[in-house]
Amino acid sequence: MHIIKPYRFFILYIILGLAAIYVYTRSEAAVPTNKPLDLFPQRAGSWSMIGQARFDEQILDVLKPSDYLSRTYEDQDGNRLSLYIGFHDGGPQSGPIHSPKQCLPGSGWNRLKDEVKSVDVTGQEIPYVAAIYQKDIEKQLFLYWFQVREQILTNEYALKLAMVKNSILDNRRDSAFIRLSVMSGEDETQAVALGEQFIRDFYPAIHASLPR
């Protein structure tokens, strides 16, 4: 059995770290969304928006999105789901994406498990991370992915590499983070199915909103 030596991971971390410094210190032009996220559909399939949140300045100073939306949707059976889209245009006022693996534990959420899944949307396989987190007695399922132009990514290293590539080749470092949250309870399978149906219904609108 071939064993990967630890120093190779160390070298990889150094390369990724230097690449991140390059990307986030280089000045690129800001790339706008195709349409403001305020114009994102309030209805699709059996879903209707029932609430929308706006973040205070303290939260925005941490997240530093160029545009974002935070909404709650409900389907015809009364199932609810929250959607967050954070778009970072790559300009000087835009910050990096904050991964759930770092920010959720910092807010008191403990990760119980996660795995990469995919859902078919009109013949295209959309990969995403399905992660269960718990805070006190509350359990939530988070379904999320990162997006860099046409690339849909499910881990932070791939995100950094995609941004480095775009920065070098196209003078761009715009990126997006898409996250759904569903109350999990004991029936994780049902929660995943609910999230996947939402992705099927809304992914065309997400795709149309983000630059390519």
N, C-alpha and C positions, 0 to 999 in steps of 0.2 A: 504494500500500500504506500502510495506517494504521500509524504507529509510535507505540508507547506511550512517553511521555516518562518518563525515569528518576525525576523528582520524584514521579510518581504512586506508584511503588513505595515511595519514602521515606515518603510520607504514609500509605500502607497499613501499613507497618511500625510507624509511630508509633501509629496507631489500635489495631493488634493488641497492641502493647506496653502501652498504657494499659489496654486491655481485660483483659489478663492480670493486670496489677497489681490492677485492680478485683476480678477473680474470686478471686485468691489472697490478698487481704487482707481481703475481706469474710467475715464469720462466718456460716456456714450450718450447719444441723443435719446430723449424719452420717446417711447413708442406707445401711442394711445390704443385703447380698446377699439374694436370696430364700431361699437356703440356703447354709450354710457350704461353702466350696470343698473342704474335706476330704471332703464327701459327694459330690463329683463322681464320676460313674461310672468304675469301673476297667475296664469292658468295654463295647464297642459294636461292632457289625459283626464283623469278623474281628480286631479289636484287643484286646489285653489289656495292662494295666499291668504293667511288669516292674521299675520302680524309681521312687522318689520322693525328692526332695531337699528339705532344709530349709536356709534361708540363715542365715549367722551374723549377729550383731548389726551388724557393720560394713557388710555389704551392705544389711541392712534399714534402717539409718540413711540410706543413700543413696537407696534406692528408695522407702521409706516407703509401702508398700501397707497398706491396712486388712486385706486378706485376699489370699492368693495360693496358687497351686499350681505346682509344677515337677515334671513327671513324664516318664518315658520309657515309650512304648508300643511293642509289637511286634505285627505281624500274623502270620497263619498261614504266610506265606512267609518269615518271618524278617526282614522289613524293619522298621527301627526309626525312631522319630520322637520328638522331644521337644516337650512342650507347656508353655508358661508362660501363666498367666492372672494378671494383677495387677489387683486391684480397689482403687480409691481412693474412699472413701466421702464425701469432701468435708468432713469434719469437721476440727477444728483439728490433729489428729495426722496427717492424711493429706497426703502430698506430691503434686506434679504427676507426670504420666506422663513417663518418660524415653524419648524417641524413639530407635529404633535408629540413626537417622542421626547422632546425637550420641554415644550410649554405646558402640556397637560399634567405631567408629574409635578411641575412647579406650581400648579394650581390645586394640588391635592388629589389628583386622579392617579390611581395605580393601574398600570397596564397588566391585565390578566393574560391576554394572548393576542397575537395578530398573525395574519396570513395574507398572502397575495391571491386574489381571485380575479375573475373577469366576467363580464356580462356582454352578451351579444346585442348590439344596437344596429338594426337593419344591416346585418351581415358583417359589421366591424366589431372585433373583440376589444372591449374597453377594459384594461386592467385597473385594479384598484386595491388598496389595502383595507382589509376588514379587521378592525381592532376593538377588543372589548376592554373598557376601562371601568373601574369602580371607585366611587367616592362615598365613604360611609356605607349606607345600605343601597345607594343608587348605582345601578349599572347602566352603561350606555354603550351602544355600538356606534363606532365612527367608521365611515367609509370615506376614503380620501385618495387623492392622487395629485401629482404636480404636473404642470403642463408648460412646455417650452415650445411655442409655435405648434407644429404638428405632432410633437413627441409627447406621449403620455407616459409618465414615469412614476414608479412606486417606491423609490428609495432616494435618500439624500445624496448619495455619491453619484448616482446617475444624473440627478438634477444639477449638481455642480459641474460635472463633465459636459453636459449639454450646454450649460451657460458659458463655459469656457470656449467651447467650439463656436457658439454663436457670436461671442465677443470677438474672437480672433478673425473669423471668416466674414461676418456680416456687421460688425460694429454694433451689436445689439446684446442686451442682457435682460430683456423683459421676460417675465415668468408669471405663472398663476398657480394658486393653490385652491383646490376645490374640496370641500369637506361636507359630508352629511352626518347628522347625528340622530339616532333613533333610540328611544327608551328600549332597553333590551329585555329586562325581566328574566324569566327562565327560558323563554322560547327564542333562542338566538336564530334559529332557522327562519322563523317568521320575520324577525327583524331584518335579516339579510335580504329576504325576498322582497320586503317592503322597500328597502333601499335600492335594490336592483331595478324594481319597477319605476322608481323615481328617476333613476339614471336613464332608463329607456325613454321615458317621457320627456326629459329635459335636456339630455345631452345635445341634441341638435341646436338648442338655443344657446347652450354653453359654448359649443363649437363656433357658432355664428358670432358670438360676442367677442371672442379672443382673437388677437392678431395672428397671422400666419406668415 
